Amino acid sequence: MLPPTTDGRPPVAEFAPLRPKPLDRGLMEVMLAEHTENAHLDVSLRVLHPAEFTIRADDLIDIYVAAMRYPPGSAAGRRNLWQEHSWRAGFGCIAAFGADGLPLAFCYGYTGQDGQWWHNEVRRGLTHQACAEWLDRYVELTELHVRPDCQGRGLGEQVLRRFLDARSERRVLLSTPEGENRAWRLYRRLGFQDVLRQHRFTGDPRPFGILGRRLPIDS
């Protein structure tokens, strides 16, 4: 049984990350071809407060599924989880929208606290000294995703910088699957360092890297 939440809302189970499934090559080529003739994207960045975040959740989950190469429909349970996240202290979300009003990229996170699933999972892999250094006054970057046909154009960095610019915490932490890819290059470019490597979350056999850096981002 899940413990009750501090704000009286019914508890919502945390979900371990899903396993990616390779996208059909033909579908990927079509998606990538949509913008190859013109690399410029007409986008606007906007804060999504909890109410709009919930309304937009299905569109954001579609981006999440496509970016992570998960099977269509496999992340249905995320909607309730993300809604519960939007109730947490320090929740913030930044989304990039195209000229058609549809979201192209987004990131969200909230203040990390003892008792949260991700916090507890990371804590068990850290030394006491590392916990004191990293798990005090930090923001957890929970999700950062860019639609596959818009990747490689700086959208991820734009939404992440805007998100972090508004934070008052001392540090930011995130987890990402191990492996060389655009996400890792972005984080390294922005000065994220190793906090914990080859970490395995409960229920997921994949190794993850836990990365972090001091805030503000340009300090």
Backbone as CSV, one residue per row, in Angstrom:
resi,resn,N_x,N_y,N_z,CA_x,CA_y,CA_z,C_x,C_y,C_z
1,MET,0.850,-1.194,0.000,0.000,0.000,0.000,0.876,1.231,0.000
2,LEU,0.493,2.233,-0.803,1.262,3.464,-0.875,0.947,4.357,0.313
3,PRO,1.944,5.077,0.852,1.675,5.997,1.959,0.848,7.171,1.485
4,PRO,0.070,7.798,2.380,-0.735,8.962,1.979,0.160,10.129,1.625
5,THR,-0.338,10.992,0.738,0.414,12.191,0.370,0.221,13.241,1.457
6,THR,1.155,14.176,1.533,1.102,15.193,2.584,-0.012,16.205,2.367
7,ASP,-0.485,16.329,1.106,-1.512,17.333,0.833,-2.911,16.754,0.798
8,GLY,-3.047,15.474,1.197,-4.373,14.884,1.274,-4.868,14.260,-0.006
9,ARG,-4.121,14.401,-1.113,-4.542,13.788,-2.374,-4.222,12.306,-2.347
10,PRO,-4.966,11.494,-3.121,-4.683,10.065,-3.137,-3.310,9.805,-3.707
11,PRO,-2.591,8.811,-3.155,-1.248,8.522,-3.649,-1.271,7.974,-5.063
12,VAL,-0.239,8.236,-5.796,-0.088,7.734,-7.162,1.230,6.995,-7.246
13,ALA,1.214,5.791,-7.764,2.436,4.990,-7.841,3.410,5.602,-8.824
14,GLU,4.709,5.497,-8.502,5.753,5.883,-9.442,5.952,4.724,-10.415
15,PHE,6.282,5.061,-11.657,6.516,4.050,-12.666,7.983,4.037,-13.022
16,ALA,8.581,2.859,-13.080,9.950,2.759,-13.574,9.941,3.054,-15.068
17,PRO,11.058,3.566,-15.607,11.109,3.888,-17.033,10.785,2.684,-17.908
18,LEU,10.086,2.937,-19.005,9.765,1.887,-19.959,10.988,1.551,-20.800
19,ARG,10.962,0.413,-21.432,12.064,0.018,-22.295,11.802,0.501,-23.713
20,PRO,12.795,1.110,-24.345,12.577,1.658,-25.685,12.434,0.573,-26.736
21,LYS,11.658,0.901,-27.760,11.504,0.027,-28.912,11.918,0.812,-30.141
22,PRO,12.809,0.269,-30.982,13.269,1.027,-32.152,12.109,1.471,-33.018
23,LEU,12.147,2.738,-33.467,11.132,3.227,-34.384,11.307,2.594,-35.753
24,ASP,10.184,2.397,-36.442,10.245,1.924,-37.816,11.074,2.908,-38.643
25,ARG,12.061,2.371,-39.387,12.978,3.232,-40.121,12.229,4.121,-41.110
26,GLY,11.229,3.588,-41.800,10.480,4.398,-42.751,9.761,5.547,-42.078
27,LEU,9.155,5.274,-40.910,8.466,6.324,-40.172,9.454,7.391,-39.722
28,MET,10.607,6.983,-39.226,11.609,7.946,-38.780,12.066,8.829,-39.927
29,GLU,12.270,8.236,-41.116,12.719,9.027,-42.260,11.674,10.066,-42.653
30,VAL,10.397,9.683,-42.565,9.333,10.629,-42.887,9.329,11.772,-41.881
31,MET,9.467,11.428,-40.584,9.438,12.446,-39.540,10.608,13.416,-39.685
32,LEU,11.782,12.874,-39.987,12.959,13.721,-40.117,12.907,14.570,-41.380
33,ALA,12.238,14.068,-42.405,12.189,14.786,-43.677,11.294,16.015,-43.615
34,GLU,10.399,16.071,-42.625,9.442,17.169,-42.565,10.118,18.530,-42.456
35,HIS,11.323,18.579,-41.842,11.968,19.863,-41.612,13.378,19.957,-42.202
36,THR,13.793,18.990,-43.016,15.167,19.013,-43.495,15.420,20.148,-44.477
37,GLU,14.396,20.619,-45.195,14.611,21.669,-46.174,14.801,23.036,-45.514
38,ASN,14.272,23.188,-44.316,14.378,24.464,-43.629,14.676,24.199,-42.159
39,ALA,15.919,24.455,-41.767,16.334,24.144,-40.396,15.743,25.114,-39.391
40,HIS,15.246,26.270,-39.850,14.702,27.263,-38.922,13.335,26.820,-38.420
41,LEU,13.148,26.953,-37.113,11.863,26.632,-36.520,11.303,27.891,-35.876
42,ASP,10.059,28.217,-36.204,9.382,29.355,-35.613,8.747,28.878,-34.313
43,VAL,9.420,29.130,-33.191,8.951,28.600,-31.920,8.821,29.712,-30.889
44,SER,8.004,29.450,-29.901,7.880,30.325,-28.740,7.928,29.457,-27.491
45,LEU,8.583,29.965,-26.458,8.682,29.250,-25.193,7.637,29.798,-24.225
46,ARG,7.019,28.884,-23.498,5.958,29.305,-22.587,5.971,28.465,-21.319
47,VAL,5.701,29.123,-20.207,5.531,28.409,-18.939,4.180,27.709,-18.947
48,LEU,4.169,26.439,-18.554,2.908,25.713,-18.389,2.666,25.526,-16.894
49,HIS,1.674,26.213,-16.381,1.294,26.029,-14.988,0.546,24.701,-14.856
50,PRO,0.399,24.185,-13.634,-0.182,22.846,-13.459,-1.473,22.590,-14.224
51,ALA,-2.385,23.558,-14.263,-3.666,23.328,-14.947,-3.461,23.111,-16.443
52,GLU,-2.660,23.972,-17.084,-2.425,23.803,-18.520,-1.554,22.585,-18.793
53,PHE,-0.611,22.304,-17.897,0.213,21.106,-18.025,-0.663,19.859,-18.092
54,THR,-1.672,19.807,-17.236,-2.592,18.664,-17.229,-3.392,18.604,-18.532
55,ILE,-3.861,19.765,-19.009,-4.623,19.804,-20.254,-3.770,19.346,-21.429
56,ARG,-2.493,19.728,-21.417,-1.572,19.402,-22.512,-0.902,18.051,-22.348
57,ALA,-1.204,17.332,-21.284,-0.466,16.121,-20.941,-0.414,15.101,-22.079
58,ASP,-1.521,14.904,-22.780,-1.529,13.897,-23.848,-0.570,14.265,-24.978
59,ASP,-0.532,15.545,-25.350,0.404,15.986,-26.385,1.850,15.815,-25.914
60,LEU,2.111,16.124,-24.652,3.461,16.001,-24.121,3.885,14.534,-24.014
61,ILE,2.944,13.688,-23.657,3.249,12.254,-23.581,3.566,11.702,-24.972
62,ASP,2.885,12.199,-25.994,3.198,11.775,-27.364,4.650,12.119,-27.719
63,ILE,5.104,13.308,-27.311,6.497,13.687,-27.552,7.431,12.753,-26.781
64,TYR,7.098,12.497,-25.536,7.881,11.599,-24.677,8.023,10.212,-25.302
65,VAL,6.908,9.648,-25.764,6.924,8.311,-26.355,7.770,8.282,-27.630
66,ALA,7.598,9.284,-28.485,8.352,9.327,-29.735,9.839,9.542,-29.480
67,ALA,10.163,10.466,-28.574,11.570,10.771,-28.306,12.290,9.595,-27.660
68,MET,11.592,8.859,-26.818,12.202,7.721,-26.125,12.076,6.418,-26.901
69,ARG,11.394,6.483,-28.057,11.221,5.310,-28.916,10.484,4.177,-28.205
70,TYR,9.455,4.558,-27.452,8.619,3.570,-26.805,7.482,3.166,-27.749
71,PRO,6.919,1.974,-27.583,5.784,1.560,-28.412,4.592,2.490,-28.188
72,PRO,3.857,2.845,-29.248,2.679,3.716,-29.099,1.703,3.157,-28.068
73,GLY,1.194,4.027,-27.214,0.221,3.613,-26.211,0.807,2.971,-24.974
74,SER,2.131,2.862,-24.910,2.746,2.141,-23.792,2.916,3.006,-22.555
75,ALA,2.673,4.297,-22.675,2.906,5.196,-21.540,1.615,5.782,-20.996
76,ALA,0.515,5.079,-21.161,-0.771,5.615,-20.724,-0.775,5.949,-19.238
77,GLY,-0.089,5.146,-18.424,-0.059,5.381,-16.989,0.686,6.628,-16.585
78,ARG,1.445,7.211,-17.514,2.209,8.408,-17.186,1.329,9.616,-16.893
79,ARG,0.156,9.646,-17.474,-0.688,10.835,-17.304,-0.992,11.088,-15.829
80,ASN,-1.411,10.059,-15.108,-1.713,10.213,-13.691,-0.460,10.546,-12.893
81,LEU,0.647,9.913,-13.265,1.909,10.174,-12.567,2.337,11.615,-12.758
82,TRP,2.286,12.097,-14.005,2.703,13.470,-14.275,1.783,14.476,-13.599
83,GLN,0.496,14.153,-13.537,-0.425,15.044,-12.848,-0.064,15.133,-11.370
84,GLU,0.270,14.001,-10.770,0.687,14.015,-9.366,1.967,14.833,-9.197
85,HIS,2.885,14.725,-10.143,4.105,15.524,-10.086,3.791,17.021,-10.106
86,SER,2.769,17.411,-10.874,2.446,18.836,-10.994,1.922,19.424,-9.688
87,TRP,1.538,18.575,-8.737,1.088,19.054,-7.437,2.247,19.253,-6.461
88,ARG,3.426,18.805,-6.811,4.547,18.841,-5.873,5.133,20.241,-5.736
89,ALA,5.769,20.454,-4.599,6.367,21.759,-4.319,7.424,22.086,-5.373
90,GLY,7.401,23.317,-5.852,8.408,23.763,-6.800,8.209,23.272,-8.217
91,PHE,7.023,22.737,-8.541,6.807,22.252,-9.908,6.952,23.386,-10.911
92,GLY,7.620,23.092,-12.017,7.740,24.047,-13.111,7.842,23.317,-14.430
93,CYS,7.300,23.909,-15.478,7.349,23.310,-16.815,7.517,24.403,-17.852
94,ILE,8.424,24.165,-18.798,8.616,25.038,-19.944,8.375,24.218,-21.201
95,ALA,7.607,24.759,-22.141,7.348,24.059,-23.403,7.623,24.990,-24.573
96,ALA,8.102,24.403,-25.653,8.312,25.141,-26.905,7.170,24.797,-27.847
97,PHE,6.540,25.833,-28.415,5.406,25.636,-29.312,5.755,26.127,-30.712
98,GLY,5.273,25.396,-31.718,5.461,25.790,-33.092,4.420,26.808,-33.524
99,ALA,4.542,27.268,-34.767,3.607,28.267,-35.295,2.176,27.744,-35.325
100,ASP,2.009,26.428,-35.376,0.672,25.841,-35.398,0.070,25.673,-34.010
101,GLY,0.821,26.082,-32.977,0.308,25.989,-31.619,0.518,24.656,-30.945
102,LEU,1.189,23.727,-31.622,1.448,22.408,-31.041,2.811,22.389,-30.361
103,PRO,2.942,21.650,-29.248,4.224,21.595,-28.552,5.256,20.788,-29.336
104,LEU,6.491,21.293,-29.325,7.604,20.633,-30.014,8.613,20.051,-29.032
105,ALA,8.682,20.624,-27.851,9.634,20.195,-26.832,9.141,20.675,-25.477
106,PHE,9.607,20.028,-24.425,9.215,20.451,-23.079,10.177,19.869,-22.058
107,CYS,10.203,20.501,-20.915,10.864,19.915,-19.758,10.087,20.313,-18.512
108,TYR,10.156,19.461,-17.501,9.533,19.820,-16.230,10.310,19.198,-15.084
109,GLY,10.079,19.726,-13.920,10.725,19.204,-12.723,10.118,19.854,-11.494
110,TYR,10.662,19.532,-10.334,10.151,20.051,-9.075,11.239,19.919,-8.023
111,THR,11.010,20.488,-6.871,11.981,20.447,-5.793,12.103,19.027,-5.252
112,GLY,13.329,18.505,-5.230,13.553,17.166,-4.709,13.449,17.137,-3.188
113,GLN,12.810,16.081,-2.677,12.612,15.968,-1.237,12.707,14.518,-0.799
114,ASP,13.090,14.337,0.448,13.136,13.005,1.031,11.747,12.381,0.983
115,GLY,11.678,11.109,0.652,10.407,10.397,0.548,9.898,10.256,-0.862
116,GLN,10.390,11.080,-1.790,10.021,10.908,-3.197,10.754,9.691,-3.755
117,TRP,10.110,8.987,-4.676,10.674,7.737,-5.197,12.054,7.952,-5.810
118,TRP,12.177,8.928,-6.702,13.456,9.162,-7.380,14.527,9.552,-6.369
119,HIS,14.206,10.427,-5.446,15.149,10.851,-4.413,15.669,9.653,-3.624
120,ASN,14.760,8.784,-3.187,15.165,7.623,-2.390,15.996,6.636,-3.198
121,GLU,15.652,6.479,-4.487,16.404,5.560,-5.338,17.839,6.060,-5.561
122,VAL,18.000,7.350,-5.736,19.342,7.904,-5.936,20.124,7.880,-4.631
123,ARG,19.467,8.184,-3.544,20.142,8.240,-2.246,20.799,6.912,-1.886
124,ARG,20.158,5.803,-2.218,20.721,4.510,-1.839,22.012,4.196,-2.586
125,GLY,22.276,4.919,-3.688,23.498,4.681,-4.431,24.628,5.632,-4.083
126,LEU,24.361,6.622,-3.230,25.345,7.642,-2.904,25.959,7.431,-1.525
127,THR,27.155,7.918,-1.354,27.780,7.934,-0.036,27.108,9.006,0.822
128,HIS,27.369,8.931,2.122,26.797,9.937,3.020,27.269,11.329,2.637
129,GLN,28.533,11.442,2.277,29.081,12.743,1.894,28.426,13.266,0.624
130,ALA,28.235,12.373,-0.364,27.601,12.780,-1.622,26.152,13.184,-1.400
131,CYS,25.459,12.492,-0.511,24.075,12.862,-0.200,24.009,14.269,0.378
132,ALA,24.933,14.559,1.301,24.946,15.879,1.918,25.240,16.962,0.893
133,GLU,26.057,16.625,-0.102,26.428,17.616,-1.111,25.344,17.842,-2.140
134,TRP,24.716,16.748,-2.612,23.833,16.845,-3.770,22.340,16.826,-3.446
135,LEU,21.942,16.192,-2.361,20.511,16.020,-2.088,19.964,17.064,-1.126
136,ASP,20.579,18.217,-1.104,20.125,19.318,-0.271,19.797,20.507,-1.159
137,ARG,18.540,20.927,-1.137,18.079,22.083,-1.926,18.397,21.907,-3.413
138,TYR,17.816,20.894,-4.012,18.021,20.658,-5.440,16.682,20.557,-6.161
139,VAL,16.733,20.795,-7.451,15.573,20.577,-8.308,15.829,19.317,-9.124
140,GLU,14.851,18.446,-9.172,14.943,17.250,-10.010,14.411,17.584,-11.401
141,LEU,15.271,17.485,-12.397,14.826,17.612,-13.786,14.215,16.266,-14.170
142,THR,12.910,16.201,-14.141,12.214,14.923,-14.292,12.138,14.477,-15.748
143,GLU,11.760,15.385,-16.633,11.641,15.045,-18.053,12.165,16.188,-18.912
144,LEU,12.843,15.833,-19.999,13.269,16.779,-21.035,13.219,16.034,-22.357
145,HIS,12.318,16.456,-23.257,12.136,15.722,-24.510,11.851,16.679,-25.661
146,VAL,12.344,16.307,-26.831,12.133,17.072,-28.051,11.550,16.134,-29.101
147,ARG,10.559,16.604,-29.812,9.963,15.781,-30.868,11.053,15.348,-31.845
148,PRO,11.077,14.079,-32.275,12.178,13.593,-33.119,12.445,14.428,-34.360
149,ASP,11.400,14.953,-35.006,11.617,15.731,-36.222,12.116,17.138,-35.939
150,CYS,12.248,17.508,-34.667,12.758,18.837,-34.290,14.076,18.759,-33.528
151,GLN,14.631,17.577,-33.412,15.863,17.419,-32.663,17.062,17.961,-33.443
152,GLY,18.110,18.307,-32.707,19.328,18.794,-33.323,19.296,20.262,-33.689
153,ARG,18.323,21.027,-33.160,18.202,22.444,-33.510,18.207,23.361,-32.294
154,GLY,18.664,22.825,-31.185,18.823,23.646,-29.996,17.589,23.815,-29.138
155,LEU,16.485,23.147,-29.471,15.264,23.303,-28.680,15.435,22.777,-27.263
156,GLY,16.129,21.638,-27.144,16.338,21.070,-25.824,17.087,22.022,-24.916
157,GLU,18.129,22.633,-25.454,18.905,23.582,-24.656,18.080,24.824,-24.322
158,GLN,17.269,25.291,-25.262,16.448,26.475,-25.004,15.474,26.254,-23.849
159,VAL,14.735,25.142,-23.890,13.744,24.921,-22.830,14.436,24.623,-21.501
160,LEU,15.574,23.917,-21.546,16.271,23.607,-20.302,16.835,24.871,-19.659
161,ARG,17.440,25.737,-20.466,17.971,26.982,-19.907,16.866,27.844,-19.321
162,ARG,15.755,27.961,-20.023,14.644,28.766,-19.509,14.113,28.174,-18.198
163,PHE,14.022,26.868,-18.151,13.565,26.197,-16.935,14.507,26.483,-15.768
164,LEU,15.810,26.317,-16.000,16.782,26.475,-14.919,16.961,27.931,-14.509
165,ASP,16.749,28.850,-15.425,16.887,30.275,-15.094,15.910,30.700,-14.001
166,ALA,14.797,30.005,-13.907,13.752,30.398,-12.948,13.870,29.687,-11.605
167,ARG,14.886,28.815,-11.450,14.977,28.013,-10.232,15.725,28.737,-9.125
168,SER,15.304,28.476,-7.887,15.958,29.073,-6.724,16.799,28.061,-5.950
169,GLU,16.750,26.782,-6.371,17.529,25.768,-5.669,19.024,25.949,-5.929
170,ARG,19.831,25.264,-5.152,21.289,25.363,-5.268,21.846,24.478,-6.376
171,ARG,21.141,23.378,-6.672,21.652,22.411,-7.648,20.499,21.823,-8.460
172,VAL,20.870,21.228,-9.586,19.912,20.475,-10.392,20.471,19.074,-10.580
173,LEU,19.599,18.075,-10.493,19.968,16.675,-10.694,19.030,16.056,-11.720
174,LEU,19.555,15.069,-12.444,18.747,14.341,-13.415,19.303,12.938,-13.582
175,SER,18.507,12.079,-14.173,18.975,10.736,-14.535,18.717,10.523,-16.012
176,THR,19.644,9.848,-16.674,19.506,9.565,-18.101,20.180,8.236,-18.403
177,PRO,19.607,7.424,-19.300,20.231,6.138,-19.615,21.669,6.320,-20.092
178,GLU,22.521,5.401,-19.692,23.913,5.449,-20.112,24.014,5.307,-21.634
179,GLY,24.961,6.012,-22.224,25.177,5.899,-23.666,25.445,7.245,-24.294
180,GLU,26.257,7.256,-25.331,26.588,8.495,-26.025,25.430,8.896,-26.931
181,ASN,24.864,10.071,-26.708,23.751,10.545,-27.528,23.615,12.053,-27.364
182,ARG,22.601,12.631,-28.011,22.400,14.086,-27.955,22.169,14.576,-26.536
183,ALA,21.431,13.798,-25.759,21.132,14.227,-24.395,22.418,14.379,-23.585
184,TRP,23.291,13.393,-23.666,24.543,13.461,-22.923,25.394,14.636,-23.405
185,ARG,25.439,14.854,-24.688,26.242,15.978,-25.205,25.687,17.317,-24.722
186,LEU,24.356,17.422,-24.654,23.748,18.647,-24.144,24.132,18.868,-22.686
187,TYR,23.985,17.845,-21.881,24.279,18.000,-20.466,25.747,18.336,-20.227
188,ARG,26.636,17.706,-20.960,28.060,18.007,-20.807,28.350,19.444,-21.240
189,ARG,27.723,19.865,-22.311,27.932,21.229,-22.806,27.487,22.267,-21.778
190,LEU,26.479,21.926,-20.986,25.963,22.853,-19.984,26.618,22.655,-18.617
191,GLY,27.649,21.843,-18.570,28.431,21.729,-17.348,27.957,20.712,-16.329
192,PHE,27.085,19.786,-16.722,26.668,18.738,-15.796,27.824,17.765,-15.568
193,GLN,27.990,17.332,-14.330,29.054,16.408,-13.977,28.477,15.111,-13.434
194,ASP,29.318,14.092,-13.379,28.889,12.801,-12.857,28.652,12.882,-11.356
195,VAL,27.482,12.417,-10.932,27.187,12.248,-9.520,27.193,10.771,-9.172
196,LEU,26.654,9.960,-10.084,26.580,8.511,-9.900,26.461,7.873,-11.276
197,ARG,27.264,6.868,-11.531,27.223,6.200,-12.840,26.811,4.744,-12.680
198,GLN,26.271,4.200,-13.785,25.857,2.794,-13.832,24.872,2.458,-12.710
199,HIS,23.992,3.395,-12.426,23.008,3.179,-11.364,21.779,2.484,-11.945
200,ARG,21.227,1.570,-11.182,20.034,0.855,-11.628,18.867,1.143,-10.686
201,PHE,17.808,1.666,-11.292,16.602,1.946,-10.528,15.805,0.659,-10.333
202,THR,15.085,0.596,-9.252,14.242,-0.568,-8.976,13.263,-0.795,-10.123
203,GLY,13.233,-2.012,-10.644,12.298,-2.361,-11.703,12.786,-2.093,-13.107
204,ASP,14.016,-1.571,-13.260,14.544,-1.278,-14.595,15.983,-1.782,-14.673
205,PRO,16.268,-2.736,-15.571,17.618,-3.303,-15.638,18.648,-2.394,-16.311
206,ARG,18.212,-1.322,-16.955,19.146,-0.461,-17.679,20.008,0.360,-16.717
207,PRO,21.263,0.562,-17.045,22.102,1.439,-16.226,21.839,2.907,-16.555
208,PHE,21.813,3.730,-15.532,21.578,5.160,-15.682,22.746,5.951,-15.112
209,GLY,22.952,7.113,-15.692,23.869,8.074,-15.121,23.070,9.124,-14.377
210,ILE,23.529,9.471,-13.171,22.938,10.573,-12.412,23.890,11.753,-12.566
211,LEU,23.405,12.841,-13.151,24.218,14.004,-13.441,23.704,15.206,-12.663
212,GLY,24.596,16.132,-12.380,24.173,17.316,-11.652,25.116,18.478,-11.870
213,ARG,24.668,19.647,-11.488,25.505,20.840,-11.537,24.925,21.900,-10.589
214,ARG,25.791,22.857,-10.255,25.359,23.969,-9.418,24.495,24.930,-10.229
215,LEU,23.647,25.651,-9.519,22.851,26.714,-10.130,23.266,28.053,-9.518
216,PRO,23.130,29.150,-10.240,22.511,29.271,-11.566,23.363,28.681,-12.681
217,ILE,22.734,28.475,-13.833,23.348,27.736,-14.910,24.585,28.427,-15.458
218,ASP,24.653,29.757,-15.408,25.792,30.477,-15.962,26.827,30.868,-14.924
219,SER,26.724,30.276,-13.726,27.680,30.623,-12.687,28.996,29.873,-12.880
